[in-house]
């Protein structure tokens, strides 16, 4: 295989050697180039020998000397240099299978691509990996690799993923561990399925592999589950039972290895009615993308931001902030710290019920624009409404229900400001009077 070069940066090393858009990159230093991993790995050397095929079919052998890690200047059609690998599983808890029809097409694509794990931290199930890809990951020592494990019981994993290869694919996890790769694991916990004794088995097996981090998150269920596997959400009792297991193993790992390793998502503490851990518990917050420690970190960031400020009683305006039902009380308490130094700024914190997905989904990142408009209409919003960027797609303009930020702004007749997902950014935006 080979990849077509879309363009070449003017003045780059490749450009000076006569490489141009439309050329085909066949190999670097004798290594076949198939995709972005090959290209990134082999182009870092100081001395390169490129095999290039020109549009007329003639091949050229090009030698390039450059600084280590200096870019060649080649550009390709996509960041992966070929198509994304889609998921072959039909997991019983898959959130994409629980989406309603009629949404934008990109939301229905399930990726399961080891290259996205390397580039963006995405989690993979291992069921998509070929022997070539496993060997390449080990050879290139790609690390950390993020794996959606869910269970180490082979039979149960096949059942949960509806893939007969899901159990045997766990062998790749062992091979990665033996090769010394850093492994981060995710477990989507489903009541009565892979929690309880099954969770204990999984955590014991992952301990033996020496994984770097394990994040346990509760299954999210929407109202669009017709003909899907019957699952129940966590309640206070089952959340507490699962949290006890996670805490037990975390304490044990901390005593044995000096690090906690396994963490529960914030939702477990909130559903169980328990106090969230302190910042030091999270050991640098290694699993934020799984909702582990988000609320604690936000409070820490707000406190840090306020330490640098003198306070000002003359600031007097009203700001509204929207969040999901799950973190509402903690979010409100975190923001109340601002009023200790700025008592005349009124901060309205509104919890938004996720009617779009049926009410069981209660995290902030899945709040939709339609629910914002419906539930904030007629409410006191003050000078501006702040929404966190996690509610929006990467481009920062569209909610999950295809409502735009401009739609919310127009329907509510309010200045809508999108804030970064950090306490410092939130403090700065609240103090700013537009």
C-alpha positions as CSV (number, residue, x, y, z in Angstrom):
1,X,0.0,0.0,0.0
2,X,1.0,3.7,-0.3
3,X,-0.5,7.1,0.2
4,X,-1.0,10.0,-2.1
5,X,0.5,13.4,-1.1
6,X,-2.1,16.2,-1.3
7,X,0.3,19.1,-1.1
8,X,3.8,20.1,0.0
9,X,4.6,23.0,2.2
10,X,6.6,25.6,0.2
11,X,10.2,25.8,1.3
12,X,10.1,22.5,3.2
13,X,12.8,19.8,2.8
14,X,10.5,17.8,0.6
15,X,9.6,20.7,-1.6
16,X,13.3,21.5,-2.2
17,X,13.8,17.9,-3.3
18,X,11.1,18.2,-5.9
19,X,8.3,16.4,-4.1
20,X,4.9,17.8,-5.1
21,X,1.2,17.3,-4.7
22,X,-0.1,14.3,-6.5
23,X,3.0,12.2,-5.9
24,X,2.6,8.9,-4.1
25,X,4.7,8.2,-1.0
26,X,5.7,4.5,-1.1
27,X,8.2,4.1,1.6
28,X,10.6,5.8,4.1
29,X,14.0,4.1,4.7
30,X,12.6,0.9,3.2
31,X,9.5,0.9,5.4
32,X,6.1,0.8,3.7
33,X,3.9,3.8,4.5
34,X,0.3,2.9,5.0
35,X,-1.1,5.6,7.2
36,X,-0.3,8.3,9.7
37,X,1.4,6.0,12.3
38,X,3.9,4.8,9.8
39,X,4.6,8.3,8.5
40,X,4.9,9.9,12.0
41,X,7.2,7.1,13.2
42,X,9.6,6.8,10.3
43,X,9.9,10.5,9.4
44,X,11.5,11.6,12.7
45,X,15.1,10.4,11.7
46,X,17.7,12.8,10.5
47,X,18.6,10.8,7.4
48,X,15.7,9.7,5.2
49,X,15.4,7.8,1.9
50,X,12.0,8.2,0.3
51,X,10.5,6.2,-2.5
52,X,8.2,8.4,-4.5
53,X,6.0,7.6,-7.5
54,X,5.3,10.6,-9.8
55,X,1.9,11.0,-11.5
56,X,3.4,9.6,-14.8
57,X,4.2,6.4,-13.0
58,X,8.0,6.9,-12.8
59,X,9.6,6.3,-9.4
60,X,12.2,8.5,-7.7
61,X,14.6,7.7,-4.9
62,X,15.1,10.8,-2.8
63,X,17.6,11.3,0.0
64,X,16.8,14.0,2.7
65,X,18.9,15.2,5.6
66,X,17.1,17.2,8.3
67,X,16.9,17.8,12.0
68,X,15.5,15.1,14.2
69,X,11.7,15.5,14.5
70,X,11.7,18.3,11.8
71,X,8.6,17.9,9.6
72,X,9.1,16.9,6.0
73,X,6.3,19.3,4.9
74,X,4.0,16.7,3.3
75,X,0.2,17.1,3.6
76,X,-2.4,14.5,3.0
77,X,-6.2,14.4,2.4
78,X,-7.0,13.3,6.0
79,X,-5.1,13.3,9.3
80,X,-5.2,9.5,9.3
81,X,-4.1,9.3,5.6
82,X,-6.9,6.8,5.0
83,X,-10.4,6.1,6.3
84,X,-11.3,5.7,10.0
85,X,-11.8,2.2,11.2
86,X,-15.4,1.6,12.3
87,X,-16.5,-0.5,15.3
88,X,-17.4,-4.1,14.6
89,X,-19.2,-4.6,17.9
90,X,-22.8,-4.2,18.9
91,X,-22.3,-3.5,22.6
92,X,-25.4,-3.8,24.8
93,X,-24.7,-0.4,26.3
94,X,-23.6,1.5,23.1
95,X,-24.7,5.1,23.4
96,X,-24.8,5.5,19.6
97,X,-27.4,2.7,19.3
98,X,-29.5,4.7,21.7
99,X,-29.7,7.9,19.5
100,X,-32.9,8.9,17.8
101,X,-33.2,8.9,14.0
102,X,-32.8,12.1,12.0
103,X,-29.6,13.4,13.6
104,X,-26.5,14.5,11.6
105,X,-24.8,11.5,10.0
106,X,-21.5,12.0,11.8
107,X,-23.1,11.1,15.2
108,X,-23.9,7.6,14.1
109,X,-20.3,6.7,13.1
110,X,-18.7,4.4,15.7
111,X,-14.9,4.6,15.6
112,X,-12.7,1.8,16.9
113,X,-9.3,3.0,15.6
114,X,-6.0,2.4,17.3
115,X,-4.6,5.5,15.4
116,X,-7.2,7.7,17.0
117,X,-6.1,6.3,20.4
118,X,-2.6,7.4,19.7
119,X,-3.5,10.8,18.2
120,X,-6.5,11.9,20.3
121,X,-6.8,9.6,23.3
122,X,-9.8,7.7,22.0
123,X,-10.6,4.3,23.5
124,X,-10.5,1.1,21.4
125,X,-12.0,-2.3,22.1
126,X,-9.1,-4.4,20.6
127,X,-11.6,-6.4,18.4
128,X,-10.6,-4.4,15.3
129,X,-6.9,-5.0,15.6
130,X,-5.1,-7.2,13.0
131,X,-1.9,-9.0,13.8
132,X,0.0,-6.4,11.7
133,X,-1.5,-3.6,13.8
134,X,-0.7,-5.3,17.1
135,X,2.9,-5.9,16.1
136,X,3.2,-2.4,14.8
137,X,2.0,-0.9,18.1
138,X,4.5,-2.9,20.0
139,X,7.3,-2.2,17.5
140,X,6.6,1.6,17.6
141,X,6.0,1.4,21.4
142,X,2.9,3.5,21.0
143,X,2.0,4.5,24.5
144,X,-0.3,5.1,26.3
145,X,-2.9,3.0,24.6
146,X,-6.5,3.4,25.8
147,X,-8.6,0.3,25.9
148,X,-12.3,-0.2,26.6
149,X,-12.1,-3.4,28.6
150,X,-15.5,-3.6,30.4
151,X,-14.7,-7.1,31.6
152,X,-11.9,-9.6,31.4
153,X,-14.2,-12.5,31.5
154,X,-13.9,-13.7,27.9
155,X,-17.5,-15.2,27.7
156,X,-19.1,-12.2,29.3
157,X,-17.1,-9.8,27.0
158,X,-18.4,-11.6,24.0
159,X,-21.9,-11.2,25.3
160,X,-21.6,-7.6,26.2
161,X,-20.0,-6.7,22.9
162,X,-22.0,-9.1,20.7
163,X,-18.8,-10.1,19.1
164,X,-17.5,-13.7,19.2
165,X,-13.9,-12.4,19.0
166,X,-14.2,-10.0,22.0
167,X,-12.9,-12.6,24.4
168,X,-9.8,-13.7,22.5
169,X,-8.9,-10.1,21.6
170,X,-8.0,-9.6,25.2
171,X,-4.8,-11.4,24.4
172,X,-3.6,-8.2,22.8
173,X,-3.9,-6.5,26.1
174,X,-1.5,-9.0,27.6
175,X,1.0,-8.6,24.8
176,X,0.9,-4.8,25.2
177,X,1.6,-5.2,28.9
178,X,4.4,-7.6,28.3
179,X,5.9,-5.1,25.8
180,X,6.0,-2.5,28.6
181,X,3.3,-0.2,27.0
182,X,1.4,2.1,29.3
183,X,-2.3,1.1,29.3
184,X,-5.3,3.1,30.3
185,X,-8.6,1.2,30.7
186,X,-12.2,2.1,30.7
187,X,-15.0,0.0,32.2
188,X,-18.7,0.9,31.4
189,X,-20.4,-0.7,34.4
190,X,-23.9,-2.1,33.9
191,X,-25.9,-3.1,37.0
192,X,-26.1,-6.9,37.4
193,X,-23.9,-7.5,34.3
194,X,-20.3,-6.6,34.8
195,X,-20.3,-5.1,38.3
196,X,-20.2,-7.0,41.6
197,X,-17.9,-10.1,41.5
198,X,-17.3,-9.6,37.8
199,X,-15.9,-6.2,38.5
200,X,-13.7,-7.7,41.2
201,X,-12.4,-10.2,38.7
202,X,-11.7,-7.6,36.1
203,X,-9.8,-5.3,38.5
204,X,-7.8,-8.3,39.8
205,X,-6.8,-9.2,36.2
206,X,-5.9,-5.7,35.3
207,X,-3.8,-5.4,38.4
208,X,-1.8,-8.5,37.2
209,X,-1.2,-6.7,33.9
210,X,0.1,-3.6,35.7
211,X,-2.1,-1.2,33.8
212,X,-1.6,2.5,34.5
213,X,-5.2,3.7,35.1
214,X,-8.7,2.2,35.2
215,X,-11.8,4.4,35.0
216,X,-15.2,2.9,35.9
217,X,-18.2,4.8,34.6
218,X,-21.9,4.0,35.0
219,X,-23.9,3.1,31.9
220,X,-25.9,5.9,30.3
221,X,-29.4,5.0,29.1
222,X,-31.6,7.0,26.8
223,X,-35.3,6.5,26.0
224,X,-34.5,5.2,22.6
225,X,-33.8,1.6,23.5
226,X,-36.5,-0.2,21.6
227,X,-35.4,-3.8,20.8
228,X,-32.1,-3.3,22.6
229,X,-30.7,-5.4,25.5
230,X,-32.7,-4.7,28.7
231,X,-30.5,-2.6,31.1
232,X,-31.4,-0.7,34.2
233,X,-29.7,2.5,35.4
234,X,-27.8,2.8,38.7
235,X,-29.7,3.9,41.8
236,X,-28.4,5.0,45.1
237,X,-28.0,1.4,46.4
238,X,-26.3,-0.2,43.4
239,X,-24.1,2.9,42.9
240,X,-22.9,2.6,46.5
241,X,-22.2,-1.1,46.1
242,X,-20.1,-0.6,43.0
243,X,-18.4,2.4,44.5
244,X,-17.4,0.2,47.5
245,X,-15.6,-2.2,45.2
246,X,-13.8,0.6,43.3
247,X,-12.7,2.2,46.6
248,X,-11.6,-1.1,48.0
249,X,-9.4,-1.9,45.1
250,X,-8.1,1.7,44.8
251,X,-7.1,1.6,48.5
252,X,-5.4,-1.7,48.0
253,X,-3.4,-0.5,44.9
254,X,-2.4,2.6,46.8
255,X,-1.0,0.6,49.7
256,X,0.8,-1.9,47.4
257,X,2.0,0.3,44.6
258,X,1.9,3.8,45.9
259,X,-0.8,4.9,43.4
260,X,-4.6,4.4,43.4
261,X,-4.9,3.3,39.7
262,X,-8.7,2.7,39.7
263,X,-11.2,5.5,40.0
264,X,-14.9,6.0,39.8
265,X,-16.6,8.6,37.7
266,X,-18.1,11.5,39.6
267,X,-21.6,10.2,38.8
268,X,-21.1,7.2,41.1
269,X,-20.5,9.5,44.1
270,X,-23.4,11.7,43.3
271,X,-25.8,8.8,42.7
272,X,-24.7,7.1,45.9
273,X,-25.1,10.4,47.9
274,X,-21.4,10.5,48.9
275,X,-18.9,13.3,49.3
276,X,-16.6,13.7,46.3
277,X,-12.9,13.0,47.0
278,X,-10.3,15.8,47.6
279,X,-7.8,16.8,44.8
280,X,-4.9,14.7,46.1
281,X,-7.1,11.5,45.8
282,X,-7.0,11.9,42.0
283,X,-3.2,11.9,41.7
284,X,-3.0,14.4,38.9
285,X,-6.4,13.6,37.3
286,X,-5.4,10.9,34.8
287,X,-9.0,10.0,33.8
288,X,-10.8,13.4,33.3
289,X,-12.1,12.3,29.9
290,X,-14.1,9.7,31.7
291,X,-15.7,12.1,34.0
292,X,-13.4,11.2,36.9
293,X,-12.6,14.2,39.1
294,X,-14.1,16.8,36.9
295,X,-16.1,18.5,39.7
296,X,-13.2,18.4,42.2
297,X,-10.8,19.8,39.6
298,X,-13.2,22.6,38.8
299,X,-13.4,23.7,42.4
300,X,-9.6,23.5,42.7
301,X,-9.3,25.7,39.6
302,X,-11.8,28.2,40.8
303,X,-10.1,28.5,44.2
304,X,-6.7,29.0,42.5
305,X,-8.1,31.7,40.2
306,X,-9.7,33.5,43.1
307,X,-6.4,33.5,45.1
308,X,-4.9,35.7,42.5
309,X,-7.7,38.3,42.7
310,X,-8.3,41.0,45.2
311,X,-12.1,41.0,45.0
312,X,-14.3,43.9,44.1
313,X,-17.6,44.8,45.7
314,X,-18.3,47.4,42.9
315,X,-18.8,44.7,40.3
316,X,-22.6,44.4,39.9
317,X,-24.2,42.3,37.2
318,X,-26.1,39.1,36.7
319,X,-24.8,36.0,34.9
320,X,-26.6,32.7,34.3
321,X,-24.9,29.3,33.9
322,X,-26.4,26.0,32.7
323,X,-25.4,22.5,33.6
324,X,-26.8,19.0,33.8
325,X,-28.9,17.6,36.7
326,X,-26.1,15.3,38.0
327,X,-23.5,17.9,38.9
328,X,-25.9,20.7,39.7
329,X,-25.5,21.0,43.5
330,X,-21.7,20.7,43.3
331,X,-21.6,23.1,40.4
332,X,-23.7,25.7,42.3
333,X,-21.5,25.3,45.4
334,X,-18.3,25.7,43.4
335,X,-19.6,28.9,41.9
336,X,-20.7,30.3,45.2
337,X,-17.0,30.7,46.1
338,X,-16.9,33.6,43.6
339,X,-19.5,35.5,45.7
340,X,-17.1,35.5,48.7
341,X,-15.0,38.0,46.9
342,X,-17.6,39.5,44.5
343,X,-20.8,39.6,46.6
344,X,-22.7,41.8,44.2
345,X,-22.4,39.6,41.2
346,X,-25.5,37.4,40.9
347,X,-24.9,34.0,39.5
348,X,-28.0,32.0,38.5
349,X,-27.2,28.3,38.1
350,X,-29.8,26.4,36.2
351,X,-30.0,22.6,36.0
352,X,-31.3,21.3,32.7
353,X,-33.3,18.1,32.6
354,X,-32.3,16.1,29.5
355,X,-35.8,15.6,28.0
356,X,-34.2,15.0,24.6
357,X,-32.7,11.7,25.7
358,X,-35.6,10.8,28.1
359,X,-34.5,12.2,31.5
360,X,-32.1,9.4,32.6
361,X,-29.1,11.1,31.0
362,X,-28.1,13.8,33.4
363,X,-24.5,14.9,32.7
364,X,-23.7,18.4,31.4
365,X,-21.9,17.3,28.2
366,X,-25.1,15.8,26.8
367,X,-27.4,18.7,27.4
368,X,-29.1,19.8,24.2
369,X,-29.8,23.3,22.8
370,X,-33.5,22.4,22.5
371,X,-33.7,21.6,26.2
372,X,-31.9,24.9,27.0
373,X,-34.4,26.9,25.1
374,X,-37.4,25.1,26.5
375,X,-36.3,25.2,30.1
376,X,-34.7,28.7,30.2
377,X,-37.5,30.6,28.4
378,X,-39.0,33.2,30.7
379,X,-36.3,32.7,33.4
380,X,-34.1,35.5,34.7
381,X,-30.9,35.2,32.7
382,X,-29.3,38.6,33.4
383,X,-26.6,40.0,31.1
384,X,-25.4,36.7,29.6
385,X,-25.8,32.9,29.6
386,X,-22.7,30.8,30.0
387,X,-22.6,27.3,28.5
388,X,-19.5,25.0,28.7
389,X,-17.9,23.9,25.4
390,X,-18.4,20.2,26.3
391,X,-22.1,20.6,25.3
392,X,-21.0,21.4,21.7
393,X,-19.3,19.5,18.9
394,X,-15.6,20.1,18.3
395,X,-16.2,23.2,16.1
396,X,-18.0,24.8,19.0
397,X,-21.3,25.7,17.3
398,X,-23.8,22.8,17.3
399,X,-25.4,20.9,20.1
400,X,-26.2,17.1,19.8
401,X,-29.8,17.9,18.6
402,X,-28.4,20.1,15.8
403,X,-29.5,23.3,17.6
404,X,-26.9,26.0,17.1
405,X,-25.6,28.5,19.6
406,X,-27.1,31.2,17.5
407,X,-30.5,29.4,17.8
408,X,-30.2,29.6,21.6
409,X,-29.1,33.2,21.5
410,X,-32.0,34.2,19.3
411,X,-34.7,32.2,21.0
412,X,-33.8,33.3,24.5
413,X,-32.8,36.8,23.4
414,X,-29.6,36.6,25.5
415,X,-25.9,36.9,24.9
416,X,-24.6,33.3,25.0
417,X,-21.0,32.8,25.8
418,X,-19.3,29.4,25.3
419,X,-16.6,28.8,28.0
420,X,-13.7,26.4,28.1
421,X,-14.1,23.5,30.4
422,X,-12.0,24.9,33.2
423,X,-12.6,26.7,36.5
424,X,-10.3,29.6,35.6
425,X,-12.1,30.3,32.3
426,X,-15.5,30.2,34.1
427,X,-14.3,32.7,36.8
428,X,-12.9,35.0,34.1
429,X,-16.2,35.0,32.1
430,X,-18.4,35.5,35.2
431,X,-16.3,38.5,36.3
432,X,-16.4,40.0,32.8
433,X,-19.3,42.5,32.3
434,X,-20.2,42.6,28.6
